[in-house]
Amino acid sequence: MKKFLGFLFFISLAIAIIEFAFILQNNWFTQKIIPDKPVPKPLLAYTFENLKKTTFPKTQITLEDIVDENEDSVSQIFSYSVPKTPGSKTLERVSGLMNMPKKSGEYPVVIMFRGYIPDDIYKPGIGTQRVAQVLAKDGFITLAPDFLGFGTSASPSADSFENRFQTYTTALTLISSLPTLNSGLDASYSGRITPDLGKIGIWGHSNGGHIALSILAISGAKYPTVLWAPVSTSFPYSIFYYSDESDDQGKALRKTVAGFEDIYDTELFSPINYYKWIKAPIAVNQGLEDQEVPYWWSDNLVSTLKKEDIPVEYFTYPGSDHNMLPGGWSDAAQNTLNFYQKEFSQK
């Protein structure tokens, strides 16, 4: 009886060992022979390297309703189309606000990028209009896109990071579309107002400065550029810096960024790594009492640009805040005008 029980124990042990080996073999097969399904990475299309390789379409700039008019200039809605994603054939509407002199003539063009504006107070031109009117009065045509989700533009991506990166594709498509501006103006003004497309500039404030720096790097364009208090630090720190402004003190934002970093290398999306690609002359304007963009960000930006032998001028305004107030605004506007006039006189 003992021998029989011993034999059964031996058989049971052997079966258990075979089953265990079979399980191990299956696990090895699953892990080694059948790899995990790759995680989709659609936002790689928005890395600086990939955007640099992307061709952006030339779409028609169309003038629409006049929204304001004074003795010197006209403010008018314009629209054009942008690809839904880089390289996509699907196009979506983007609106914006154009300002131009009333007097007939050929004028330089300045593309203007605003900073952050809450949805509930947004209207076309907010964040750029005051400077735009100064430029229009002194003989410039200005174009300030609303970006997706603002004005009468199409909705942006539901992905918060893609929504952010779509500002680059919107800006780069507007640059590609500038050759159509002449026919757009002809349709409304019969040749009285024409753009001088040999004289194109860029202006950006706050996050609009971040957009301007990014597209200058991606495009390699040599357009003279004026920046007011630009967000110029690394990504995603440039997002975290403002997280205390949210109701949850940035908890949801940190979770979103952590999810992004699990999939993507953030260095590929950080403008500061690509400032060396910039070829345009730049004028930086910075209020020294700015609480939104610390002045040392602009100090560091200017130092970086100089190390890369990029022509840069730096204007600071003691006692002035993020909007160059209370005392620096007029000087900043005059320095902006002087910079463009100097740069365009050399063309």
Contacts in CASP RR format, 6 or more apart in sequence:
PFRMAT RR
TARGET T0000
AUTHOR 0000-0000-0000
METHOD contacts of the structure
MODEL  1
MKKFLGFLFFISLAIAIIEFAFILQNNWFTQKIIPDKPVPKPLLAYTFEN
LKKTTFPKTQITLEDIVDENEDSVSQIFSYSVPKTPGSKTLERVSGLMNM
PKKSGEYPVVIMFRGYIPDDIYKPGIGTQRVAQVLAKDGFITLAPDFLGF
GTSASPSADSFENRFQTYTTALTLISSLPTLNSGLDASYSGRITPDLGKI
GIWGHSNGGHIALSILAISGAKYPTVLWAPVSTSFPYSIFYYSDESDDQG
KALRKTVAGFEDIYDTELFSPINYYKWIKAPIAVNQGLEDQEVPYWWSDN
LVSTLKKEDIPVEYFTYPGSDHNMLPGGWSDAAQNTLNFYQKEFSQK
39 263 0 8 1.000
41 263 0 8 1.000
41 264 0 8 1.000
42 85 0 8 1.000
42 162 0 8 1.000
43 159 0 8 1.000
43 161 0 8 1.000
43 162 0 8 1.000
43 165 0 8 1.000
43 264 0 8 1.000
44 50 0 8 1.000
44 264 0 8 1.000
44 268 0 8 1.000
45 51 0 8 1.000
45 54 0 8 1.000
45 85 0 8 1.000
45 86 0 8 1.000
45 87 0 8 1.000
46 86 0 8 1.000
46 162 0 8 1.000
46 165 0 8 1.000
46 168 0 8 1.000
46 169 0 8 1.000
46 269 0 8 1.000
47 268 0 8 1.000
47 269 0 8 1.000
48 214 0 8 1.000
48 217 0 8 1.000
48 218 0 8 1.000
48 268 0 8 1.000
48 269 0 8 1.000
48 271 0 8 1.000
48 273 0 8 1.000
48 274 0 8 1.000
48 277 0 8 1.000
49 268 0 8 1.000
50 86 0 8 1.000
51 86 0 8 1.000
51 168 0 8 1.000
51 169 0 8 1.000
51 172 0 8 1.000
51 218 0 8 1.000
52 218 0 8 1.000
52 219 0 8 1.000
52 277 0 8 1.000
54 86 0 8 1.000
54 87 0 8 1.000
54 172 0 8 1.000
55 87 0 8 1.000
56 83 0 8 1.000
56 169 0 8 1.000
56 172 0 8 1.000
56 173 0 8 1.000
56 175 0 8 1.000
56 176 0 8 1.000
57 81 0 8 1.000
57 83 0 8 1.000
57 91 0 8 1.000
57 173 0 8 1.000
57 176 0 8 1.000
57 177 0 8 1.000
58 176 0 8 1.000
58 177 0 8 1.000
58 179 0 8 1.000
58 180 0 8 1.000
59 80 0 8 1.000
59 81 0 8 1.000
59 82 0 8 1.000
59 91 0 8 1.000
59 173 0 8 1.000
59 176 0 8 1.000
59 177 0 8 1.000
59 180 0 8 1.000
60 80 0 8 1.000
60 81 0 8 1.000
60 177 0 8 1.000
60 180 0 8 1.000
60 183 0 8 1.000
60 184 0 8 1.000
61 78 0 8 1.000
61 79 0 8 1.000
61 80 0 8 1.000
61 143 0 8 1.000
61 174 0 8 1.000
61 177 0 8 1.000
61 178 0 8 1.000
61 180 0 8 1.000
61 181 0 8 1.000
61 184 0 8 1.000
62 78 0 8 1.000
62 79 0 8 1.000
62 80 0 8 1.000
62 184 0 8 1.000
62 187 0 8 1.000
63 76 0 8 1.000
63 77 0 8 1.000
63 78 0 8 1.000
63 98 0 8 1.000
63 184 0 8 1.000
63 185 0 8 1.000
63 187 0 8 1.000
63 188 0 8 1.000
64 76 0 8 1.000
64 77 0 8 1.000
64 78 0 8 1.000
64 79 0 8 1.000
64 95 0 8 1.000
65 76 0 8 1.000
65 77 0 8 1.000
66 74 0 8 1.000
66 75 0 8 1.000
66 76 0 8 1.000
66 77 0 8 1.000
67 75 0 8 1.000
67 76 0 8 1.000
67 77 0 8 1.000
67 97 0 8 1.000
67 124 0 8 1.000
68 74 0 8 1.000
68 75 0 8 1.000
69 75 0 8 1.000
69 102 0 8 1.000
70 133 0 8 1.000
71 102 0 8 1.000
72 101 0 8 1.000
72 102 0 8 1.000
72 133 0 8 1.000
72 136 0 8 1.000
72 137 0 8 1.000
73 99 0 8 1.000
73 100 0 8 1.000
73 101 0 8 1.000
73 102 0 8 1.000
73 133 0 8 1.000
73 136 0 8 1.000
73 137 0 8 1.000
74 99 0 8 1.000
74 100 0 8 1.000
74 102 0 8 1.000
74 136 0 8 1.000
75 97 0 8 1.000
75 98 0 8 1.000
75 99 0 8 1.000
75 129 0 8 1.000
75 132 0 8 1.000
75 133 0 8 1.000
76 97 0 8 1.000
76 98 0 8 1.000
76 99 0 8 1.000
76 100 0 8 1.000
76 188 0 8 1.000
77 95 0 8 1.000
77 96 0 8 1.000
77 97 0 8 1.000
77 98 0 8 1.000
77 124 0 8 1.000
77 152 0 8 1.000
78 95 0 8 1.000
78 96 0 8 1.000
78 97 0 8 1.000
78 98 0 8 1.000
78 143 0 8 1.000
79 93 0 8 1.000
79 94 0 8 1.000
79 95 0 8 1.000
79 96 0 8 1.000
79 152 0 8 1.000
80 93 0 8 1.000
80 94 0 8 1.000
80 173 0 8 1.000
80 174 0 8 1.000
80 177 0 8 1.000
80 180 0 8 1.000
81 91 0 8 1.000
81 92 0 8 1.000
81 93 0 8 1.000
81 94 0 8 1.000
81 173 0 8 1.000
82 91 0 8 1.000
82 92 0 8 1.000
82 94 0 8 1.000
82 148 0 8 1.000
82 166 0 8 1.000
82 169 0 8 1.000
82 170 0 8 1.000
82 173 0 8 1.000
82 174 0 8 1.000
83 89 0 8 1.000
83 90 0 8 1.000
83 91 0 8 1.000
83 92 0 8 1.000
83 169 0 8 1.000
83 173 0 8 1.000
84 90 0 8 1.000
84 91 0 8 1.000
84 92 0 8 1.000
85 169 0 8 1.000
86 169 0 8 1.000
92 148 0 8 1.000
92 153 0 8 1.000
92 154 0 8 1.000
93 152 0 8 1.000
93 153 0 8 1.000
93 154 0 8 1.000
94 145 0 8 1.000
94 146 0 8 1.000
94 147 0 8 1.000
94 148 0 8 1.000
94 153 0 8 1.000
94 154 0 8 1.000
94 170 0 8 1.000
94 173 0 8 1.000
94 174 0 8 1.000
95 124 0 8 1.000
95 145 0 8 1.000
95 146 0 8 1.000
95 150 0 8 1.000
95 151 0 8 1.000
95 152 0 8 1.000
95 153 0 8 1.000
96 124 0 8 1.000
96 125 0 8 1.000
96 143 0 8 1.000
96 144 0 8 1.000
96 145 0 8 1.000
96 146 0 8 1.000
96 151 0 8 1.000
96 153 0 8 1.000
97 124 0 8 1.000
97 125 0 8 1.000
97 128 0 8 1.000
97 129 0 8 1.000
97 132 0 8 1.000
97 143 0 8 1.000
97 144 0 8 1.000
97 146 0 8 1.000
98 141 0 8 1.000
98 142 0 8 1.000
98 143 0 8 1.000
98 144 0 8 1.000
99 129 0 8 1.000
99 132 0 8 1.000
99 133 0 8 1.000
99 135 0 8 1.000
99 136 0 8 1.000
99 141 0 8 1.000
99 142 0 8 1.000
100 107 0 8 1.000
100 136 0 8 1.000
100 141 0 8 1.000
100 142 0 8 1.000
100 185 0 8 1.000
100 193 0 8 1.000
101 107 0 8 1.000
101 136 0 8 1.000
101 137 0 8 1.000
101 139 0 8 1.000
101 140 0 8 1.000
101 141 0 8 1.000
101 193 0 8 1.000
104 191 0 8 1.000
104 192 0 8 1.000
104 193 0 8 1.000
105 192 0 8 1.000
105 193 0 8 1.000
105 194 0 8 1.000
106 194 0 8 1.000
106 195 0 8 1.000
106 196 0 8 1.000
107 139 0 8 1.000
107 140 0 8 1.000
107 141 0 8 1.000
107 193 0 8 1.000
107 194 0 8 1.000
107 195 0 8 1.000
107 196 0 8 1.000
108 139 0 8 1.000
108 140 0 8 1.000
108 141 0 8 1.000
108 195 0 8 1.000
108 196 0 8 1.000
108 198 0 8 1.000
108 199 0 8 1.000
108 200 0 8 1.000
108 201 0 8 1.000
108 340 0 8 1.000
108 344 0 8 1.000
109 140 0 8 1.000
109 141 0 8 1.000
109 142 0 8 1.000
109 143 0 8 1.000
109 178 0 8 1.000
109 181 0 8 1.000
109 195 0 8 1.000
109 196 0 8 1.000
109 197 0 8 1.000
109 199 0 8 1.000
109 200 0 8 1.000
109 201 0 8 1.000
110 132 0 8 1.000
110 135 0 8 1.000
110 140 0 8 1.000
110 141 0 8 1.000
110 142 0 8 1.000
110 143 0 8 1.000
110 200 0 8 1.000
110 201 0 8 1.000
110 202 0 8 1.000
110 203 0 8 1.000
110 340 0 8 1.000
111 142 0 8 1.000
111 143 0 8 1.000
111 144 0 8 1.000
111 145 0 8 1.000
111 171 0 8 1.000
111 174 0 8 1.000
111 175 0 8 1.000
111 200 0 8 1.000
111 201 0 8 1.000
111 202 0 8 1.000
111 203 0 8 1.000
111 223 0 8 1.000
112 128 0 8 1.000
112 131 0 8 1.000
112 132 0 8 1.000
112 142 0 8 1.000
112 143 0 8 1.000
112 144 0 8 1.000
112 202 0 8 1.000
112 203 0 8 1.000
112 204 0 8 1.000
113 128 0 8 1.000
113 144 0 8 1.000
113 145 0 8 1.000
113 167 0 8 1.000
113 171 0 8 1.000
113 202 0 8 1.000
113 203 0 8 1.000
113 204 0 8 1.000
113 205 0 8 1.000
113 207 0 8 1.000
113 208 0 8 1.000
113 209 0 8 1.000
113 211 0 8 1.000
113 212 0 8 1.000
114 125 0 8 1.000
114 126 0 8 1.000
114 127 0 8 1.000
114 128 0 8 1.000
114 144 0 8 1.000
114 204 0 8 1.000
114 205 0 8 1.000
114 206 0 8 1.000
114 207 0 8 1.000
114 208 0 8 1.000
115 127 0 8 1.000
115 204 0 8 1.000
115 205 0 8 1.000
115 206 0 8 1.000
115 207 0 8 1.000
115 208 0 8 1.000
115 209 0 8 1.000
116 206 0 8 1.000
116 207 0 8 1.000
117 126 0 8 1.000
117 127 0 8 1.000
117 150 0 8 1.000
119 150 0 8 1.000
122 146 0 8 1.000
122 150 0 8 1.000
122 151 0 8 1.000
123 151 0 8 1.000
124 144 0 8 1.000
124 146 0 8 1.000
124 150 0 8 1.000
124 151 0 8 1.000
125 132 0 8 1.000
125 144 0 8 1.000
125 146 0 8 1.000
127 205 0 8 1.000
128 142 0 8 1.000
128 144 0 8 1.000
128 203 0 8 1.000
128 204 0 8 1.000
128 205 0 8 1.000
129 144 0 8 1.000
131 203 0 8 1.000
131 333 0 8 1.000
131 336 0 8 1.000
132 142 0 8 1.000
132 144 0 8 1.000
134 333 0 8 1.000
134 336 0 8 1.000
134 337 0 8 1.000
135 142 0 8 1.000
135 336 0 8 1.000
135 337 0 8 1.000
135 340 0 8 1.000
136 142 0 8 1.000
138 337 0 8 1.000
140 340 0 8 1.000
141 181 0 8 1.000
141 193 0 8 1.000
141 195 0 8 1.000
142 203 0 8 1.000
143 174 0 8 1.000
143 181 0 8 1.000
145 170 0 8 1.000
145 171 0 8 1.000
145 174 0 8 1.000
146 152 0 8 1.000
146 153 0 8 1.000
147 153 0 8 1.000
147 156 0 8 1.000
147 166 0 8 1.000
147 167 0 8 1.000
147 170 0 8 1.000
148 154 0 8 1.000
148 155 0 8 1.000
148 156 0 8 1.000
148 157 0 8 1.000
148 163 0 8 1.000
148 166 0 8 1.000
148 170 0 8 1.000
149 155 0 8 1.000
149 156 0 8 1.000
156 162 0 8 1.000
156 163 0 8 1.000
156 166 0 8 1.000
157 163 0 8 1.000
157 166 0 8 1.000
160 256 0 8 1.000
161 256 0 8 1.000
161 260 0 8 1.000
165 269 0 8 1.000
167 211 0 8 1.000
168 211 0 8 1.000
168 214 0 8 1.000
168 215 0 8 1.000
168 218 0 8 1.000
171 211 0 8 1.000
171 212 0 8 1.000
171 215 0 8 1.000
172 215 0 8 1.000
172 218 0 8 1.000
172 219 0 8 1.000
175 200 0 8 1.000
175 215 0 8 1.000
175 219 0 8 1.000
175 221 0 8 1.000
178 195 0 8 1.000
178 197 0 8 1.000
178 200 0 8 1.000
179 197 0 8 1.000
181 195 0 8 1.000
181 197 0 8 1.000
182 194 0 8 1.000
182 195 0 8 1.000
182 197 0 8 1.000
185 191 0 8 1.000
185 193 0 8 1.000
185 194 0 8 1.000
185 195 0 8 1.000
198 347 0 8 1.000
199 344 0 8 1.000
199 347 0 8 1.000
200 221 0 8 1.000
200 223 0 8 1.000
201 223 0 8 1.000
201 224 0 8 1.000
201 225 0 8 1.000
201 340 0 8 1.000
202 212 0 8 1.000
202 215 0 8 1.000
202 216 0 8 1.000
202 223 0 8 1.000
202 224 0 8 1.000
202 225 0 8 1.000
202 226 0 8 1.000
202 280 0 8 1.000
203 212 0 8 1.000
203 225 0 8 1.000
203 226 0 8 1.000
203 227 0 8 1.000
203 228 0 8 1.000
203 336 0 8 1.000
204 211 0 8 1.000
204 212 0 8 1.000
204 225 0 8 1.000
204 226 0 8 1.000
204 227 0 8 1.000
204 228 0 8 1.000
204 230 0 8 1.000
205 227 0 8 1.000
205 228 0 8 1.000
205 229 0 8 1.000
205 230 0 8 1.000
206 228 0 8 1.000
206 229 0 8 1.000
206 230 0 8 1.000
206 231 0 8 1.000
206 292 0 8 1.000
206 293 0 8 1.000
206 322 0 8 1.000
207 231 0 8 1.000
208 230 0 8 1.000
208 231 0 8 1.000
209 227 0 8 1.000
209 228 0 8 1.000
209 230 0 8 1.000
209 231 0 8 1.000
209 232 0 8 1.000
210 230 0 8 1.000
210 231 0 8 1.000
210 232 0 8 1.000
210 238 0 8 1.000
210 271 0 8 1.000
212 225 0 8 1.000
212 227 0 8 1.000
212 230 0 8 1.000
213 227 0 8 1.000
213 230 0 8 1.000
213 232 0 8 1.000
213 271 0 8 1.000
213 275 0 8 1.000
213 278 0 8 1.000
213 301 0 8 1.000
214 271 0 8 1.000
214 274 0 8 1.000
215 221 0 8 1.000
216 223 0 8 1.000
216 225 0 8 1.000
216 277 0 8 1.000
216 278 0 8 1.000
216 279 0 8 1.000
216 280 0 8 1.000
216 282 0 8 1.000
217 271 0 8 1.000
217 274 0 8 1.000
217 275 0 8 1.000
217 276 0 8 1.000
217 277 0 8 1.000
217 278 0 8 1.000
218 274 0 8 1.000
218 277 0 8 1.000
220 277 0 8 1.000
220 278 0 8 1.000
220 279 0 8 1.000
220 280 0 8 1.000
221 279 0 8 1.000
221 280 0 8 1.000
222 279 0 8 1.000
222 280 0 8 1.000
222 281 0 8 1.000
223 280 0 8 1.000
224 280 0 8 1.000
224 281 0 8 1.000
224 282 0 8 1.000
224 283 0 8 1.000
224 339 0 8 1.000
224 340 0 8 1.000
224 343 0 8 1.000
224 344 0 8 1.000
225 280 0 8 1.000
225 281 0 8 1.000
225 282 0 8 1.000
225 283 0 8 1.000
226 282 0 8 1.000
226 283 0 8 1.000
226 285 0 8 1.000
226 336 0 8 1.000
226 339 0 8 1.000
226 340 0 8 1.000
227 282 0 8 1.000
227 283 0 8 1.000
227 284 0 8 1.000
227 285 0 8 1.000
228 285 0 8 1.000
228 286 0 8 1.000
228 324 0 8 1.000
228 332 0 8 1.000
228 336 0 8 1.000
229 285 0 8 1.000
229 286 0 8 1.000
229 287 0 8 1.000
229 290 0 8 1.000
229 292 0 8 1.000
229 293 0 8 1.000
229 298 0 8 1.000
229 322 0 8 1.000
229 324 0 8 1.000
230 284 0 8 1.000
230 293 0 8 1.000
230 297 0 8 1.000
230 298 0 8 1.000
230 301 0 8 1.000
231 238 0 8 1.000
231 293 0 8 1.000
231 297 0 8 1.000
232 271 0 8 1.000
232 272 0 8 1.000
232 297 0 8 1.000
232 298 0 8 1.000
232 300 0 8 1.000
232 301 0 8 1.000
233 241 0 8 1.000
233 272 0 8 1.000
233 297 0 8 1.000
233 300 0 8 1.000
234 270 0 8 1.000
234 271 0 8 1.000
234 272 0 8 1.000
234 273 0 8 1.000
235 266 0 8 1.000
235 269 0 8 1.000
235 270 0 8 1.000
235 271 0 8 1.000
235 272 0 8 1.000
236 257 0 8 1.000
236 260 0 8 1.000
236 261 0 8 1.000
236 266 0 8 1.000
236 270 0 8 1.000
239 253 0 8 1.000
239 257 0 8 1.000
240 253 0 8 1.000
240 254 0 8 1.000
240 257 0 8 1.000
242 292 0 8 1.000
243 249 0 8 1.000
243 250 0 8 1.000
243 253 0 8 1.000
243 254 0 8 1.000
244 250 0 8 1.000
246 252 0 8 1.000
246 253 0 8 1.000
260 266 0 8 1.000
267 273 0 8 1.000
272 304 0 8 1.000
275 301 0 8 1.000
275 304 0 8 1.000
275 305 0 8 1.000
275 308 0 8 1.000
275 310 0 8 1.000
276 308 0 8 1.000
278 305 0 8 1.000
278 308 0 8 1.000
278 310 0 8 1.000
279 310 0 8 1.000
280 310 0 8 1.000
281 310 0 8 1.000
281 311 0 8 1.000
281 312 0 8 1.000
281 313 0 8 1.000
281 343 0 8 1.000
282 305 0 8 1.000
282 310 0 8 1.000
282 311 0 8 1.000
282 312 0 8 1.000
282 313 0 8 1.000
283 312 0 8 1.000
283 313 0 8 1.000
283 314 0 8 1.000
283 315 0 8 1.000
283 335 0 8 1.000
283 336 0 8 1.000
283 339 0 8 1.000
284 298 0 8 1.000
284 301 0 8 1.000
284 302 0 8 1.000
284 312 0 8 1.000
284 313 0 8 1.000
284 314 0 8 1.000
284 315 0 8 1.000
285 315 0 8 1.000
285 316 0 8 1.000
285 317 0 8 1.000
285 324 0 8 1.000
285 332 0 8 1.000
285 335 0 8 1.000
285 336 0 8 1.000
286 293 0 8 1.000
286 295 0 8 1.000
286 298 0 8 1.000
286 314 0 8 1.000
286 315 0 8 1.000
286 316 0 8 1.000
286 317 0 8 1.000
287 295 0 8 1.000
287 316 0 8 1.000
287 317 0 8 1.000
287 318 0 8 1.000
287 319 0 8 1.000
287 320 0 8 1.000
287 321 0 8 1.000
287 322 0 8 1.000
287 324 0 8 1.000
287 328 0 8 1.000
288 295 0 8 1.000
288 316 0 8 1.000
288 317 0 8 1.000
288 318 0 8 1.000
288 319 0 8 1.000
288 320 0 8 1.000
289 318 0 8 1.000
289 319 0 8 1.000
289 320 0 8 1.000
289 321 0 8 1.000
290 320 0 8 1.000
290 321 0 8 1.000
290 322 0 8 1.000
291 321 0 8 1.000
291 322 0 8 1.000
292 321 0 8 1.000
292 322 0 8 1.000
293 322 0 8 1.000
295 316 0 8 1.000
298 314 0 8 1.000
298 316 0 8 1.000
302 312 0 8 1.000
302 314 0 8 1.000
305 312 0 8 1.000
306 312 0 8 1.000
313 339 0 8 1.000
315 331 0 8 1.000
315 332 0 8 1.000
315 335 0 8 1.000
317 324 0 8 1.000
317 327 0 8 1.000
317 328 0 8 1.000
317 331 0 8 1.000
317 332 0 8 1.000
319 326 0 8 1.000
319 327 0 8 1.000
319 328 0 8 1.000
320 326 0 8 1.000
320 327 0 8 1.000
320 328 0 8 1.000
320 329 0 8 1.000
320 332 0 8 1.000
323 329 0 8 1.000
324 331 0 8 1.000
324 332 0 8 1.000
END
